[in-house]
Amino acid sequence: MHLARVTGAVVSTQKSPSLNGKKMLLVRRVSADDDRPILPTSGDEVAVDSVGAGVGELVLLCSGSSARHVFSGPNEAIDLAVVGIVDSLSR
């Protein structure tokens, strides 16, 4: 899993039927240390939201087959999913 900050929302009227009814968010992966992007060149990615996250929130992401299984099937057109909203971090 990865940490990310929600930076926006995505609206798509034409998409794969497996994405119908799913909320899509723009997210940017960040470091737990200082909330900066993991890589200076890393940009926003699109993730499907499973927890009702909003802009500005720190979230947990999963990718690949793990992301697809969140939405009940290996044939979903999903590669990145928001699976948690972070309340706090500690070491």
Phi and psi in radians as a Rosetta constraint file:
Dihedral C 1 N 2 CA 2 C 2 CIRCULARHARMONIC -2.317 0.35
Dihedral N 2 CA 2 C 2 N 3 CIRCULARHARMONIC 2.722 0.35
Dihedral C 2 N 3 CA 3 C 3 CIRCULARHARMONIC -1.607 0.35
Dihedral N 3 CA 3 C 3 N 4 CIRCULARHARMONIC 2.521 0.35
Dihedral C 3 N 4 CA 4 C 4 CIRCULARHARMONIC -2.629 0.35
Dihedral N 4 CA 4 C 4 N 5 CIRCULARHARMONIC 2.758 0.35
Dihedral C 4 N 5 CA 5 C 5 CIRCULARHARMONIC -1.882 0.35
Dihedral N 5 CA 5 C 5 N 6 CIRCULARHARMONIC 2.304 0.35
Dihedral C 5 N 6 CA 6 C 6 CIRCULARHARMONIC -1.321 0.35
Dihedral N 6 CA 6 C 6 N 7 CIRCULARHARMONIC 2.156 0.35
Dihedral C 6 N 7 CA 7 C 7 CIRCULARHARMONIC -1.921 0.35
Dihedral N 7 CA 7 C 7 N 8 CIRCULARHARMONIC -0.185 0.35
Dihedral C 7 N 8 CA 8 C 8 CIRCULARHARMONIC 3.059 0.35
Dihedral N 8 CA 8 C 8 N 9 CIRCULARHARMONIC -3.014 0.35
Dihedral C 8 N 9 CA 9 C 9 CIRCULARHARMONIC -2.145 0.35
Dihedral N 9 CA 9 C 9 N 10 CIRCULARHARMONIC 2.759 0.35
Dihedral C 9 N 10 CA 10 C 10 CIRCULARHARMONIC -2.102 0.35
Dihedral N 10 CA 10 C 10 N 11 CIRCULARHARMONIC 2.289 0.35
Dihedral C 10 N 11 CA 11 C 11 CIRCULARHARMONIC -2.020 0.35
Dihedral N 11 CA 11 C 11 N 12 CIRCULARHARMONIC 2.201 0.35
Dihedral C 11 N 12 CA 12 C 12 CIRCULARHARMONIC -2.393 0.35
Dihedral N 12 CA 12 C 12 N 13 CIRCULARHARMONIC 2.014 0.35
Dihedral C 12 N 13 CA 13 C 13 CIRCULARHARMONIC -1.457 0.35
Dihedral N 13 CA 13 C 13 N 14 CIRCULARHARMONIC -0.451 0.35
Dihedral C 13 N 14 CA 14 C 14 CIRCULARHARMONIC -2.059 0.35
Dihedral N 14 CA 14 C 14 N 15 CIRCULARHARMONIC 2.060 0.35
Dihedral C 14 N 15 CA 15 C 15 CIRCULARHARMONIC -2.745 0.35
Dihedral N 15 CA 15 C 15 N 16 CIRCULARHARMONIC 3.028 0.35
Dihedral C 15 N 16 CA 16 C 16 CIRCULARHARMONIC -1.002 0.35
Dihedral N 16 CA 16 C 16 N 17 CIRCULARHARMONIC 2.412 0.35
Dihedral C 16 N 17 CA 17 C 17 CIRCULARHARMONIC -0.950 0.35
Dihedral N 17 CA 17 C 17 N 18 CIRCULARHARMONIC -0.495 0.35
Dihedral C 17 N 18 CA 18 C 18 CIRCULARHARMONIC -1.211 0.35
Dihedral N 18 CA 18 C 18 N 19 CIRCULARHARMONIC -0.214 0.35
Dihedral C 18 N 19 CA 19 C 19 CIRCULARHARMONIC -1.704 0.35
Dihedral N 19 CA 19 C 19 N 20 CIRCULARHARMONIC -0.110 0.35
Dihedral C 19 N 20 CA 20 C 20 CIRCULARHARMONIC -1.012 0.35
Dihedral N 20 CA 20 C 20 N 21 CIRCULARHARMONIC 2.314 0.35
Dihedral C 20 N 21 CA 21 C 21 CIRCULARHARMONIC 1.403 0.35
Dihedral N 21 CA 21 C 21 N 22 CIRCULARHARMONIC 0.051 0.35
Dihedral C 21 N 22 CA 22 C 22 CIRCULARHARMONIC -1.790 0.35
Dihedral N 22 CA 22 C 22 N 23 CIRCULARHARMONIC 2.396 0.35
Dihedral C 22 N 23 CA 23 C 23 CIRCULARHARMONIC -1.444 0.35
Dihedral N 23 CA 23 C 23 N 24 CIRCULARHARMONIC 2.257 0.35
Dihedral C 23 N 24 CA 24 C 24 CIRCULARHARMONIC -1.973 0.35
Dihedral N 24 CA 24 C 24 N 25 CIRCULARHARMONIC 2.405 0.35
Dihedral C 24 N 25 CA 25 C 25 CIRCULARHARMONIC -2.167 0.35
Dihedral N 25 CA 25 C 25 N 26 CIRCULARHARMONIC 2.645 0.35
Dihedral C 25 N 26 CA 26 C 26 CIRCULARHARMONIC -1.551 0.35
Dihedral N 26 CA 26 C 26 N 27 CIRCULARHARMONIC 2.256 0.35
Dihedral C 26 N 27 CA 27 C 27 CIRCULARHARMONIC -2.308 0.35
Dihedral N 27 CA 27 C 27 N 28 CIRCULARHARMONIC 2.641 0.35
Dihedral C 27 N 28 CA 28 C 28 CIRCULARHARMONIC -2.220 0.35
Dihedral N 28 CA 28 C 28 N 29 CIRCULARHARMONIC 2.118 0.35
Dihedral C 28 N 29 CA 29 C 29 CIRCULARHARMONIC -1.122 0.35
Dihedral N 29 CA 29 C 29 N 30 CIRCULARHARMONIC 2.402 0.35
Dihedral C 29 N 30 CA 30 C 30 CIRCULARHARMONIC -2.311 0.35
Dihedral N 30 CA 30 C 30 N 31 CIRCULARHARMONIC 2.863 0.35
Dihedral C 30 N 31 CA 31 C 31 CIRCULARHARMONIC -1.498 0.35
Dihedral N 31 CA 31 C 31 N 32 CIRCULARHARMONIC 2.565 0.35
Dihedral C 31 N 32 CA 32 C 32 CIRCULARHARMONIC -1.231 0.35
Dihedral N 32 CA 32 C 32 N 33 CIRCULARHARMONIC -0.327 0.35
Dihedral C 32 N 33 CA 33 C 33 CIRCULARHARMONIC -1.341 0.35
Dihedral N 33 CA 33 C 33 N 34 CIRCULARHARMONIC -0.766 0.35
Dihedral C 33 N 34 CA 34 C 34 CIRCULARHARMONIC -2.519 0.35
Dihedral N 34 CA 34 C 34 N 35 CIRCULARHARMONIC 0.259 0.35
Dihedral C 34 N 35 CA 35 C 35 CIRCULARHARMONIC 1.082 0.35
Dihedral N 35 CA 35 C 35 N 36 CIRCULARHARMONIC 0.367 0.35
Dihedral C 35 N 36 CA 36 C 36 CIRCULARHARMONIC -1.575 0.35
Dihedral N 36 CA 36 C 36 N 37 CIRCULARHARMONIC 2.728 0.35
Dihedral C 36 N 37 CA 37 C 37 CIRCULARHARMONIC -0.982 0.35
Dihedral N 37 CA 37 C 37 N 38 CIRCULARHARMONIC 2.548 0.35
Dihedral C 37 N 38 CA 38 C 38 CIRCULARHARMONIC -0.974 0.35
Dihedral N 38 CA 38 C 38 N 39 CIRCULARHARMONIC -0.806 0.35
Dihedral C 38 N 39 CA 39 C 39 CIRCULARHARMONIC -2.115 0.35
Dihedral N 39 CA 39 C 39 N 40 CIRCULARHARMONIC 2.487 0.35
Dihedral C 39 N 40 CA 40 C 40 CIRCULARHARMONIC -0.992 0.35
Dihedral N 40 CA 40 C 40 N 41 CIRCULARHARMONIC -0.474 0.35
Dihedral C 40 N 41 CA 41 C 41 CIRCULARHARMONIC -1.648 0.35
Dihedral N 41 CA 41 C 41 N 42 CIRCULARHARMONIC -0.017 0.35
Dihedral C 41 N 42 CA 42 C 42 CIRCULARHARMONIC -1.260 0.35
Dihedral N 42 CA 42 C 42 N 43 CIRCULARHARMONIC 2.335 0.35
Dihedral C 42 N 43 CA 43 C 43 CIRCULARHARMONIC -1.952 0.35
Dihedral N 43 CA 43 C 43 N 44 CIRCULARHARMONIC -2.936 0.35
Dihedral C 43 N 44 CA 44 C 44 CIRCULARHARMONIC -1.286 0.35
Dihedral N 44 CA 44 C 44 N 45 CIRCULARHARMONIC 2.596 0.35
Dihedral C 44 N 45 CA 45 C 45 CIRCULARHARMONIC -2.198 0.35
Dihedral N 45 CA 45 C 45 N 46 CIRCULARHARMONIC 2.793 0.35
Dihedral C 45 N 46 CA 46 C 46 CIRCULARHARMONIC -1.741 0.35
Dihedral N 46 CA 46 C 46 N 47 CIRCULARHARMONIC 2.245 0.35
Dihedral C 46 N 47 CA 47 C 47 CIRCULARHARMONIC -2.241 0.35
Dihedral N 47 CA 47 C 47 N 48 CIRCULARHARMONIC 2.570 0.35
Dihedral C 47 N 48 CA 48 C 48 CIRCULARHARMONIC -1.544 0.35
Dihedral N 48 CA 48 C 48 N 49 CIRCULARHARMONIC 2.309 0.35
Dihedral C 48 N 49 CA 49 C 49 CIRCULARHARMONIC -1.583 0.35
Dihedral N 49 CA 49 C 49 N 50 CIRCULARHARMONIC 2.233 0.35
Dihedral C 49 N 50 CA 50 C 50 CIRCULARHARMONIC -1.966 0.35
Dihedral N 50 CA 50 C 50 N 51 CIRCULARHARMONIC 0.026 0.35
Dihedral C 50 N 51 CA 51 C 51 CIRCULARHARMONIC -2.247 0.35
Dihedral N 51 CA 51 C 51 N 52 CIRCULARHARMONIC 0.011 0.35
Dihedral C 51 N 52 CA 52 C 52 CIRCULARHARMONIC 1.384 0.35
Dihedral N 52 CA 52 C 52 N 53 CIRCULARHARMONIC 0.621 0.35
Dihedral C 52 N 53 CA 53 C 53 CIRCULARHARMONIC -1.255 0.35
Dihedral N 53 CA 53 C 53 N 54 CIRCULARHARMONIC 2.743 0.35
Dihedral C 53 N 54 CA 54 C 54 CIRCULARHARMONIC -2.208 0.35
Dihedral N 54 CA 54 C 54 N 55 CIRCULARHARMONIC 2.970 0.35
Dihedral C 54 N 55 CA 55 C 55 CIRCULARHARMONIC -1.015 0.35
Dihedral N 55 CA 55 C 55 N 56 CIRCULARHARMONIC 2.352 0.35
Dihedral C 55 N 56 CA 56 C 56 CIRCULARHARMONIC 1.633 0.35
Dihedral N 56 CA 56 C 56 N 57 CIRCULARHARMONIC -0.255 0.35
Dihedral C 56 N 57 CA 57 C 57 CIRCULARHARMONIC -1.392 0.35
Dihedral N 57 CA 57 C 57 N 58 CIRCULARHARMONIC 2.591 0.35
Dihedral C 57 N 58 CA 58 C 58 CIRCULARHARMONIC -1.525 0.35
Dihedral N 58 CA 58 C 58 N 59 CIRCULARHARMONIC 2.233 0.35
Dihedral C 58 N 59 CA 59 C 59 CIRCULARHARMONIC -2.296 0.35
Dihedral N 59 CA 59 C 59 N 60 CIRCULARHARMONIC 2.888 0.35
Dihedral C 59 N 60 CA 60 C 60 CIRCULARHARMONIC -1.768 0.35
Dihedral N 60 CA 60 C 60 N 61 CIRCULARHARMONIC 2.368 0.35
Dihedral C 60 N 61 CA 61 C 61 CIRCULARHARMONIC -2.007 0.35
Dihedral N 61 CA 61 C 61 N 62 CIRCULARHARMONIC 2.578 0.35
Dihedral C 61 N 62 CA 62 C 62 CIRCULARHARMONIC -2.237 0.35
Dihedral N 62 CA 62 C 62 N 63 CIRCULARHARMONIC 2.743 0.35
Dihedral C 62 N 63 CA 63 C 63 CIRCULARHARMONIC -2.324 0.35
Dihedral N 63 CA 63 C 63 N 64 CIRCULARHARMONIC 2.973 0.35
Dihedral C 63 N 64 CA 64 C 64 CIRCULARHARMONIC 1.164 0.35
Dihedral N 64 CA 64 C 64 N 65 CIRCULARHARMONIC -2.488 0.35
Dihedral C 64 N 65 CA 65 C 65 CIRCULARHARMONIC -1.111 0.35
Dihedral N 65 CA 65 C 65 N 66 CIRCULARHARMONIC -0.510 0.35
Dihedral C 65 N 66 CA 66 C 66 CIRCULARHARMONIC -1.076 0.35
Dihedral N 66 CA 66 C 66 N 67 CIRCULARHARMONIC -0.697 0.35
Dihedral C 66 N 67 CA 67 C 67 CIRCULARHARMONIC -1.156 0.35
Dihedral N 67 CA 67 C 67 N 68 CIRCULARHARMONIC -0.707 0.35
Dihedral C 67 N 68 CA 68 C 68 CIRCULARHARMONIC -1.126 0.35
Dihedral N 68 CA 68 C 68 N 69 CIRCULARHARMONIC -0.696 0.35
Dihedral C 68 N 69 CA 69 C 69 CIRCULARHARMONIC -1.195 0.35
Dihedral N 69 CA 69 C 69 N 70 CIRCULARHARMONIC -0.404 0.35
Dihedral C 69 N 70 CA 70 C 70 CIRCULARHARMONIC -1.031 0.35
Dihedral N 70 CA 70 C 70 N 71 CIRCULARHARMONIC -0.581 0.35
Dihedral C 70 N 71 CA 71 C 71 CIRCULARHARMONIC -1.816 0.35
Dihedral N 71 CA 71 C 71 N 72 CIRCULARHARMONIC 0.507 0.35
Dihedral C 71 N 72 CA 72 C 72 CIRCULARHARMONIC 1.292 0.35
Dihedral N 72 CA 72 C 72 N 73 CIRCULARHARMONIC 0.286 0.35
Dihedral C 72 N 73 CA 73 C 73 CIRCULARHARMONIC -2.973 0.35
Dihedral N 73 CA 73 C 73 N 74 CIRCULARHARMONIC 2.535 0.35
Dihedral C 73 N 74 CA 74 C 74 CIRCULARHARMONIC -1.292 0.35
Dihedral N 74 CA 74 C 74 N 75 CIRCULARHARMONIC -0.160 0.35
Dihedral C 74 N 75 CA 75 C 75 CIRCULARHARMONIC -1.756 0.35
Dihedral N 75 CA 75 C 75 N 76 CIRCULARHARMONIC 0.143 0.35
Dihedral C 75 N 76 CA 76 C 76 CIRCULARHARMONIC -1.213 0.35
Dihedral N 76 CA 76 C 76 N 77 CIRCULARHARMONIC 2.571 0.35
Dihedral C 76 N 77 CA 77 C 77 CIRCULARHARMONIC -1.528 0.35
Dihedral N 77 CA 77 C 77 N 78 CIRCULARHARMONIC 1.017 0.35
Dihedral C 77 N 78 CA 78 C 78 CIRCULARHARMONIC -2.274 0.35
Dihedral N 78 CA 78 C 78 N 79 CIRCULARHARMONIC 2.290 0.35
Dihedral C 78 N 79 CA 79 C 79 CIRCULARHARMONIC -2.078 0.35
Dihedral N 79 CA 79 C 79 N 80 CIRCULARHARMONIC -0.249 0.35
Dihedral C 79 N 80 CA 80 C 80 CIRCULARHARMONIC -2.517 0.35
Dihedral N 80 CA 80 C 80 N 81 CIRCULARHARMONIC 2.255 0.35
Dihedral C 80 N 81 CA 81 C 81 CIRCULARHARMONIC -2.321 0.35
Dihedral N 81 CA 81 C 81 N 82 CIRCULARHARMONIC 2.478 0.35
Dihedral C 81 N 82 CA 82 C 82 CIRCULARHARMONIC -1.481 0.35
Dihedral N 82 CA 82 C 82 N 83 CIRCULARHARMONIC 2.088 0.35
Dihedral C 82 N 83 CA 83 C 83 CIRCULARHARMONIC -2.062 0.35
Dihedral N 83 CA 83 C 83 N 84 CIRCULARHARMONIC -0.013 0.35
Dihedral C 83 N 84 CA 84 C 84 CIRCULARHARMONIC -2.900 0.35
Dihedral N 84 CA 84 C 84 N 85 CIRCULARHARMONIC 2.667 0.35
Dihedral C 84 N 85 CA 85 C 85 CIRCULARHARMONIC -1.893 0.35
Dihedral N 85 CA 85 C 85 N 86 CIRCULARHARMONIC 2.202 0.35
Dihedral C 85 N 86 CA 86 C 86 CIRCULARHARMONIC -1.428 0.35
Dihedral N 86 CA 86 C 86 N 87 CIRCULARHARMONIC 2.183 0.35
Dihedral C 86 N 87 CA 87 C 87 CIRCULARHARMONIC -1.498 0.35
Dihedral N 87 CA 87 C 87 N 88 CIRCULARHARMONIC -0.737 0.35
Dihedral C 87 N 88 CA 88 C 88 CIRCULARHARMONIC -2.808 0.35
Dihedral N 88 CA 88 C 88 N 89 CIRCULARHARMONIC 2.810 0.35
Dihedral C 88 N 89 CA 89 C 89 CIRCULARHARMONIC -2.180 0.35
Dihedral N 89 CA 89 C 89 N 90 CIRCULARHARMONIC 2.491 0.35
Dihedral C 89 N 90 CA 90 C 90 CIRCULARHARMONIC -2.612 0.35
Dihedral N 90 CA 90 C 90 N 91 CIRCULARHARMONIC 2.731 0.35
